[in-house]
Amino acid sequence: MSIASTSVIQIIPRTRRGVELLLLVIAVAVAVAAYVNIGLTVQNSVPASTGYYAAGIGLLALIAHLALRYRAPYADPVLLPCAVLLNGIGVAMIHRIDLGLAILAQARGKVPKGPAAPQQITWTAVGVVLFLVVILVIRDHRRLQALTYTAGLAGLVLLVLPLVPGLGVNLNGARIWIRLAGMSFQPGEFAKICLVIFFAGYLVVKRDVLTLAGHRFLGLDLPRARDLGPIGIAWVASLGVLVFESDLGSSLLFFGLFLFLLYVSTERAGWLIIGGLLFAAGAYFAYMTFGHVHRRITDWLDPWAIDGGQIKLGLMGQAWGGVLGRGLGQGHPEATLFAQSDMIVSSLAEELGLTGLIAILLVYTLIIERGLRTALGCRDVFGKLVATGLAMSFALQVFVIVGGVTALIPLTGLTTPFMALGGTSLVANWAIIGLLLRISDQARRPQTPAAPVSDETIAMAVQKQ
């Protein structure tokens, strides 16, 4: 009997770092072009700070790229350029609103406030530094599973920090900020990361129990009553955030993340039904009980009844922008309350139009899609759940923000990732991108091939049979 020898060809995936560098060049060029366009339109000249802006954004992007090239060579090549593009356009729009607010203050005979764009660039640098720490320190995401309950405890501590007397402050009707050394921080942004790690680690261990079906109702296998504890705890915790901190957006985000990860890990649609009913009951209870939530929903149901309301001004700006927009620098986004933070989506829609807003949403969609692709390619369950949770945190946050600005759902206090003014959110989102890239590097990295089996060994095995 003859044994035909075969040769195995190992296909080594390309790192795609060259593609990432090209996309980064395009992202930086688009951001700088937007910055220059705003200066030419509003001030009739190229801004004097263009060189500093281009050098800052370009240098930060290059440093992040080099870190990936040498420490995570197989990481996803699209995530970093998307983050740089959104961050750059966000800084440009904040600069545009700075100019509008300065003109408005001068017309009213007031002294204009200091520009916010340089502050946003500084926080971008801090975010990239944290991104580098994640890439360089976390060499294997699977080690985070050992910190499951530590991350859960840290997440809870970060959530309750704004309730500490003397530390938490109430801003715009929500108590989600803490003040240290004269600076305000939103610890809930980092709590989001900790809770995703906790949810993933917990569900890896408990998913077999939570998968067991109980009663069958309308063709759906509902979970057993004894297994409802985790979702009940998550529901109570999210209600606690809503009640004590008056933060509808964070409450929805945390409960939605846990519910989605629970569904992904167990593949039981019954969890979605129970979670949806619990959320509806909690939302109705909050609407009937708490004035802050009642006011939010009332403003959403009839935004035109309030003179100078956020939703009303935002909708008017979007309508004025139309399909193609007024053009960068040619609208009046500064007339909307919190145009640089809560309503920056409305500001972008006014000047870039529906077309520009759709393009920005497509960039967010790319981040979510690449995150979910990373989850599919990951070889361990913990990494799959962490990547899924981080990607869905972007999805839920963008949906809640855009839905609130366009009056699809009540307006909440969440920030637009990478674009809205705010250091805590920006830094936390750079850390999320770093974690996704670390997991994607592990998922795309070629496995060590097994030792080849000689023809003689195969022949002896066949003869024994």
C-alpha positions as CSV (number, residue, x, y, z in Angstrom):
1,M,0.0,0.0,0.0
2,S,1.5,3.3,-1.0
3,I,1.1,6.4,1.0
4,A,1.1,9.7,-0.9
5,S,3.0,12.4,0.9
6,T,1.2,15.7,1.2
7,S,2.6,19.2,2.0
8,V,0.7,21.6,4.1
9,I,0.9,25.2,3.1
10,Q,0.4,27.6,6.1
11,I,-1.3,30.8,5.1
12,I,-0.1,33.6,7.3
13,P,-2.5,36.5,7.4
14,R,-1.1,39.9,6.6
15,T,-0.9,42.5,9.3
16,R,-2.6,45.3,7.2
17,R,-0.6,47.9,9.0
18,G,0.1,49.6,5.7
19,V,-3.6,49.9,5.0
20,E,-4.1,51.3,8.5
21,L,-1.5,54.0,7.8
22,L,-3.1,55.0,4.5
23,L,-6.5,55.3,6.2
24,L,-5.0,57.4,9.0
25,V,-3.5,59.8,6.5
26,I,-7.0,60.2,4.9
27,A,-8.6,60.6,8.3
28,V,-6.2,63.3,9.4
29,A,-6.5,65.0,6.0
30,V,-10.3,65.2,6.3
31,A,-10.1,66.6,9.8
32,V,-7.6,69.2,8.9
33,A,-9.5,70.2,5.8
34,A,-12.7,70.7,7.9
35,Y,-10.7,72.9,10.3
36,V,-9.3,75.0,7.5
37,N,-12.7,75.3,5.8
38,I,-14.3,76.6,9.0
39,G,-11.6,79.3,9.3
40,L,-12.0,80.4,5.7
41,T,-15.7,80.6,6.0
42,V,-16.0,82.3,9.4
43,Q,-12.8,84.4,9.5
44,N,-12.0,84.6,5.8
45,S,-8.5,83.3,6.5
46,V,-6.7,80.1,7.3
47,P,-6.6,79.7,11.1
48,A,-3.3,80.5,12.6
49,S,-3.6,77.4,14.7
50,T,-3.9,75.1,11.7
51,G,-0.3,73.9,11.9
52,Y,-0.6,73.1,15.6
53,Y,-3.9,71.3,15.0
54,A,-2.6,69.2,12.1
55,A,0.7,68.4,13.9
56,G,-1.2,67.4,17.1
57,I,-3.7,65.1,15.5
58,G,-1.2,63.7,13.0
59,L,1.4,63.0,15.7
60,L,-1.0,61.3,18.0
61,A,-2.3,59.1,15.2
62,L,1.2,58.2,14.2
63,I,2.2,57.3,17.8
64,A,-0.9,55.1,18.1
65,H,-0.1,53.4,14.8
66,L,3.5,52.7,15.7
67,A,2.4,51.2,19.0
68,L,0.1,48.8,17.1
69,R,2.8,48.0,14.5
70,Y,5.2,46.8,17.1
71,R,3.0,45.5,19.9
72,A,-0.2,44.4,18.2
73,P,0.7,43.8,14.5
74,Y,-2.4,41.8,13.7
75,A,-4.9,44.2,15.2
76,D,-7.8,45.4,13.1
77,P,-6.7,48.0,10.6
78,V,-10.0,50.0,10.5
79,L,-10.8,50.8,14.1
80,L,-8.0,53.3,14.8
81,P,-8.6,55.4,11.6
82,C,-12.3,55.6,12.4
83,A,-11.6,56.8,15.9
84,V,-9.1,59.4,14.6
85,L,-11.6,60.6,12.0
86,L,-14.4,61.1,14.5
87,N,-12.1,62.7,17.0
88,G,-10.7,65.1,14.4
89,I,-14.1,66.2,13.1
90,G,-15.4,66.6,16.6
91,V,-12.5,69.0,17.5
92,A,-13.1,70.9,14.2
93,M,-16.8,71.3,15.0
94,I,-16.1,72.4,18.6
95,H,-13.7,75.0,17.2
96,R,-16.5,76.2,14.8
97,I,-18.9,76.6,17.7
98,D,-16.2,78.4,19.7
99,L,-16.0,81.0,16.9
100,G,-19.8,81.3,16.8
101,L,-20.1,81.8,20.5
102,A,-17.4,84.4,20.4
103,I,-19.2,86.3,17.7
104,L,-22.5,86.0,19.6
105,A,-20.9,87.3,22.8
106,Q,-19.4,90.3,21.1
107,A,-22.7,91.2,19.5
108,R,-24.3,91.1,23.0
109,G,-21.4,93.2,24.5
110,K,-20.1,90.4,26.6
111,V,-16.6,88.9,27.1
112,P,-16.4,85.6,25.2
113,K,-15.4,82.5,27.1
114,G,-12.2,80.8,26.4
115,P,-12.1,78.3,23.5
116,A,-12.9,74.7,24.2
117,A,-11.2,73.2,21.2
118,P,-7.6,73.3,22.7
119,Q,-9.0,71.6,25.8
120,Q,-10.5,68.9,23.6
121,I,-7.1,68.3,21.9
122,T,-5.4,68.1,25.3
123,W,-7.9,65.4,26.4
124,T,-7.3,63.6,23.1
125,A,-3.6,63.4,24.0
126,V,-4.6,62.0,27.4
127,G,-6.9,59.5,25.7
128,V,-4.1,58.3,23.3
129,V,-1.8,57.9,26.3
130,L,-4.4,55.6,28.0
131,F,-4.8,53.8,24.6
132,L,-1.0,53.2,24.6
133,V,-1.1,51.9,28.2
134,V,-3.9,49.4,27.3
135,I,-1.9,48.2,24.2
136,L,1.5,48.0,26.0
137,V,0.4,46.7,29.5
138,I,-2.4,44.2,28.6
139,R,-0.5,41.7,26.5
140,D,-3.3,39.1,26.7
141,H,-7.0,40.1,27.2
142,R,-7.7,36.7,28.8
143,R,-5.9,37.8,32.0
144,L,-8.7,40.2,32.6
145,Q,-11.0,37.3,33.4
146,A,-9.2,36.9,36.7
147,L,-10.3,40.4,37.6
148,T,-14.1,39.6,37.0
149,Y,-15.3,40.5,40.5
150,T,-12.7,43.2,41.1
151,A,-13.9,44.9,37.9
152,G,-17.5,44.5,39.1
153,L,-16.7,46.1,42.5
154,A,-14.8,48.9,40.7
155,G,-17.7,49.6,38.4
156,L,-20.1,49.9,41.3
157,V,-17.8,52.2,43.2
158,L,-17.4,54.4,40.2
159,L,-21.2,54.5,39.8
160,V,-21.8,55.6,43.4
161,L,-19.0,58.2,43.6
162,P,-21.2,61.1,42.4
163,L,-23.4,60.4,45.4
164,V,-20.6,61.0,47.9
165,P,-21.2,64.3,49.7
166,G,-18.6,66.9,48.9
167,L,-17.4,64.9,45.9
168,G,-20.4,64.6,43.6
169,V,-21.9,67.7,41.9
170,N,-25.2,68.2,40.1
171,L,-24.9,69.5,36.6
172,N,-27.8,70.1,34.2
173,G,-30.2,68.2,36.5
174,A,-28.1,65.0,36.7
175,R,-25.8,64.0,39.5
176,I,-23.2,62.0,37.5
177,W,-20.1,64.2,38.0
178,I,-17.4,64.4,40.6
179,R,-15.1,67.4,41.1
180,L,-11.5,66.9,42.0
181,A,-8.8,69.6,42.0
182,G,-11.1,72.1,40.3
183,M,-11.9,69.7,37.4
184,S,-15.1,67.7,36.7
185,F,-15.1,64.0,35.8
186,Q,-17.8,61.5,34.8
187,P,-16.8,58.2,36.5
188,G,-19.7,56.4,34.8
189,E,-17.8,56.4,31.6
190,F,-15.1,54.1,33.1
191,A,-17.7,52.2,35.0
192,K,-19.0,51.1,31.6
193,I,-15.7,49.4,30.8
194,C,-15.5,47.7,34.2
195,L,-19.0,46.4,34.1
196,V,-18.5,44.9,30.6
197,I,-15.5,43.0,31.9
198,F,-17.6,41.9,34.9
199,F,-20.6,40.9,32.8
200,A,-18.4,38.9,30.5
201,G,-16.5,37.1,33.2
202,Y,-19.7,36.3,35.1
203,L,-21.6,35.0,32.1
204,V,-18.7,32.7,31.1
205,V,-19.1,30.9,34.4
206,K,-22.9,31.0,34.7
207,R,-24.1,30.8,31.2
208,D,-24.9,27.0,31.4
209,V,-27.2,27.6,34.3
210,L,-28.8,30.6,32.7
211,T,-29.4,28.7,29.5
212,L,-31.7,26.2,31.2
213,A,-35.3,26.7,30.0
214,G,-38.3,26.9,32.3
215,H,-41.9,27.4,31.2
216,R,-42.7,27.6,27.5
217,F,-44.9,30.6,26.5
218,L,-46.0,31.5,23.0
219,G,-43.3,29.3,21.5
220,L,-40.5,30.9,23.6
221,D,-38.6,29.1,26.3
222,L,-38.6,31.4,29.3
223,P,-35.9,31.1,32.0
224,R,-36.5,29.4,35.3
225,A,-37.7,31.6,38.1
226,R,-34.7,30.7,40.3
227,D,-32.4,32.1,37.6
228,L,-33.9,35.5,37.5
229,G,-31.6,36.9,40.2
230,P,-28.9,38.4,37.9
231,I,-31.3,40.3,35.7
232,G,-33.2,41.5,38.8
233,I,-30.0,42.8,40.3
234,A,-29.0,44.6,37.1
235,W,-32.5,46.1,36.9
236,V,-32.4,47.3,40.5
237,A,-28.9,48.8,39.9
238,S,-30.0,50.6,36.8
239,L,-33.1,52.0,38.6
240,G,-30.8,53.1,41.4
241,V,-28.7,55.1,38.9
242,L,-32.0,56.6,37.5
243,V,-33.4,57.4,40.9
244,F,-30.4,58.7,42.8
245,E,-28.4,60.3,40.0
246,S,-31.3,61.3,37.6
247,D,-29.4,59.8,34.7
248,L,-31.8,58.2,32.3
249,G,-29.1,57.6,29.6
250,S,-26.6,55.7,31.8
251,S,-29.4,53.6,33.3
252,L,-30.5,52.5,29.9
253,L,-27.0,51.9,28.8
254,F,-26.0,49.7,31.7
255,F,-29.1,47.6,31.7
256,G,-29.1,47.3,27.9
257,L,-25.5,46.1,27.9
258,F,-26.2,43.4,30.5
259,L,-29.4,42.3,28.8
260,F,-27.7,42.0,25.4
261,L,-24.7,40.1,26.7
262,L,-27.1,37.8,28.5
263,Y,-28.9,37.1,25.3
264,V,-25.7,36.6,23.3
265,S,-24.2,34.1,25.9
266,T,-27.4,32.1,26.4
267,E,-29.2,32.5,23.0
268,R,-32.5,32.6,24.9
269,A,-35.0,35.2,23.5
270,G,-36.9,34.8,26.7
271,W,-34.3,37.0,28.5
272,L,-35.0,39.8,26.0
273,I,-38.8,39.6,26.7
274,I,-38.3,39.7,30.5
275,G,-35.7,42.4,30.2
276,G,-38.0,44.5,28.0
277,L,-40.9,44.2,30.4
278,L,-38.7,45.1,33.3
279,F,-37.4,48.1,31.5
280,A,-40.9,49.3,30.5
281,A,-42.1,48.9,34.1
282,G,-39.1,50.8,35.4
283,A,-39.5,53.6,32.9
284,Y,-43.2,54.0,33.6
285,F,-42.5,54.0,37.4
286,A,-39.8,56.7,36.9
287,Y,-42.1,58.8,34.7
288,M,-44.8,58.8,37.3
289,T,-42.6,59.3,40.3
290,F,-39.6,61.5,39.4
291,G,-39.9,65.0,38.1
292,H,-36.7,65.0,36.2
293,V,-37.7,61.9,34.1
294,H,-41.3,63.3,33.7
295,R,-39.9,66.5,32.4
296,R,-37.7,64.7,29.9
297,I,-40.5,62.7,28.5
298,T,-42.9,65.7,28.4
299,D,-40.3,67.7,26.5
300,W,-40.0,64.8,24.1
301,L,-43.7,64.4,23.5
302,D,-44.2,68.1,22.8
303,P,-40.8,69.8,22.1
304,W,-42.5,72.9,20.5
305,A,-44.2,73.9,23.7
306,I,-41.0,75.1,25.3
307,D,-39.4,78.3,24.1
308,G,-35.6,77.8,23.7
309,G,-35.8,74.0,24.5
310,Q,-32.9,71.8,23.4
311,I,-34.9,69.5,21.3
312,K,-36.8,72.3,19.6
313,L,-33.7,74.3,18.7
314,G,-31.9,71.1,17.6
315,L,-34.8,70.1,15.3
316,M,-34.9,73.6,13.8
317,G,-31.2,73.5,13.1
318,Q,-31.5,70.1,11.5
319,A,-34.4,71.2,9.3
320,W,-32.5,74.3,8.3
321,G,-29.5,72.1,7.3
322,G,-31.7,70.0,5.0
323,V,-30.2,67.2,2.9
324,L,-26.8,68.8,2.1
325,G,-26.4,71.2,5.0
326,R,-25.6,74.9,5.2
327,G,-21.9,74.3,4.8
328,L,-19.2,74.3,7.5
329,G,-19.2,77.7,9.1
330,Q,-22.4,78.9,7.5
331,G,-25.0,77.7,10.0
332,H,-25.7,78.9,13.5
333,P,-25.2,75.8,15.8
334,E,-24.1,78.0,18.6
335,A,-27.7,79.1,19.1
336,T,-28.6,75.6,20.4
337,L,-28.1,74.9,24.1
338,F,-25.1,72.7,24.8
339,A,-24.2,72.7,21.1
340,Q,-20.7,71.4,21.8
341,S,-21.7,68.5,24.1
342,D,-25.2,67.1,24.3
343,M,-26.3,68.5,20.9
344,I,-23.2,68.2,18.8
345,V,-25.0,65.8,16.5
346,S,-27.6,68.5,15.8
347,S,-24.7,71.0,15.1
348,L,-23.2,68.6,12.6
349,A,-26.5,67.9,10.9
350,E,-27.1,71.7,10.5
351,E,-23.9,72.3,8.7
352,L,-23.3,69.0,7.0
353,G,-26.9,68.1,6.4
354,L,-28.6,64.7,6.4
355,T,-25.9,63.4,4.0
356,G,-23.0,64.4,6.3
357,L,-24.8,62.9,9.4
358,I,-25.4,59.6,7.6
359,A,-21.7,59.5,6.7
360,I,-20.7,60.0,10.3
361,L,-23.2,57.3,11.4
362,L,-21.6,55.0,8.9
363,V,-18.2,55.5,10.5
364,Y,-19.8,54.6,13.9
365,T,-21.3,51.6,12.1
366,L,-17.9,50.5,10.9
367,I,-16.6,50.6,14.5
368,I,-19.5,48.5,15.7
369,E,-19.1,46.1,12.8
370,R,-15.4,45.6,13.3
371,G,-16.0,45.1,17.0
372,L,-18.5,42.4,16.3
373,R,-16.2,40.8,13.7
374,T,-13.5,40.8,16.4
375,A,-15.9,38.9,18.7
376,L,-16.7,36.4,16.0
377,G,-13.0,35.7,15.3
378,C,-12.0,35.5,19.0
379,R,-11.0,32.0,20.1
380,D,-12.2,32.3,23.8
381,V,-15.7,32.9,25.1
382,F,-14.6,35.7,27.5
383,G,-12.9,37.6,24.7
384,K,-16.0,37.2,22.5
385,L,-18.3,38.6,25.2
386,V,-16.0,41.5,26.1
387,A,-15.6,42.5,22.4
388,T,-19.4,42.2,21.9
389,G,-20.1,44.3,25.0
390,L,-17.7,47.1,24.0
391,A,-19.0,47.2,20.4
392,M,-22.6,47.3,21.7
393,S,-21.7,50.0,24.1
394,F,-21.0,52.2,21.1
395,A,-24.2,51.0,19.4
396,L,-26.4,51.7,22.3
397,Q,-24.8,55.1,23.1
398,V,-25.0,56.3,19.5
399,F,-28.6,55.1,19.2
400,V,-29.7,56.8,22.4
401,I,-27.9,60.1,21.5
402,V,-29.1,60.3,17.9
403,G,-32.5,59.1,18.8
404,G,-32.8,61.8,21.5
405,V,-31.5,64.6,19.2
406,T,-33.9,63.7,16.4
407,A,-36.8,63.3,18.9
408,L,-37.2,59.6,18.2
409,I,-36.8,58.9,22.0
410,P,-36.5,61.2,25.0
411,L,-33.2,63.1,25.2
412,T,-30.7,61.8,27.7
413,G,-27.4,63.0,29.1
414,L,-25.1,60.6,27.2
415,T,-22.3,62.0,25.1
416,T,-21.5,61.3,21.5
417,P,-18.4,59.1,21.4
418,F,-15.2,60.9,20.3
419,M,-17.0,64.0,19.1
420,A,-18.8,65.7,22.1
421,L,-16.9,68.1,24.3
422,G,-15.9,66.3,27.5
423,G,-12.6,64.7,28.6
424,T,-13.9,61.7,30.6
425,S,-15.9,60.3,27.7
426,L,-13.1,60.9,25.2
427,V,-10.5,59.2,27.3
428,A,-12.7,56.2,28.2
429,N,-13.6,55.7,24.5
430,W,-9.9,55.6,23.5
431,A,-9.5,52.9,26.2
432,I,-12.3,50.9,24.6
433,I,-10.7,51.2,21.2
434,G,-7.5,49.9,22.8
435,L,-9.2,46.9,24.3
436,L,-10.9,46.1,21.0
437,L,-7.6,46.3,19.1
438,R,-5.9,44.1,21.7
439,I,-8.6,41.4,21.4
440,S,-8.6,41.7,17.6
441,D,-4.8,41.2,17.6
442,Q,-5.2,38.0,19.5
443,A,-8.1,36.9,17.2
444,R,-6.2,37.5,13.9
445,R,-2.8,36.3,15.1
446,P,-1.8,33.0,13.4
447,Q,-1.8,30.0,15.6
448,T,1.4,28.0,16.1
449,P,1.1,25.1,13.7
450,A,1.3,21.6,15.1
451,A,4.4,19.5,14.6
452,P,4.4,17.8,11.2
453,V,3.8,14.0,11.1
454,S,6.2,12.0,9.0
455,D,5.2,9.7,6.2
456,E,6.7,6.7,8.1
457,T,4.5,7.4,11.1
458,I,1.4,7.6,8.9
459,A,2.4,4.3,7.2
460,M,2.9,2.5,10.5
461,A,-0.5,3.7,11.7
462,V,-2.2,2.4,8.5
463,Q,-0.5,-1.0,8.8
464,K,-1.7,-1.3,12.4
465,Q,-5.3,-0.8,11.2
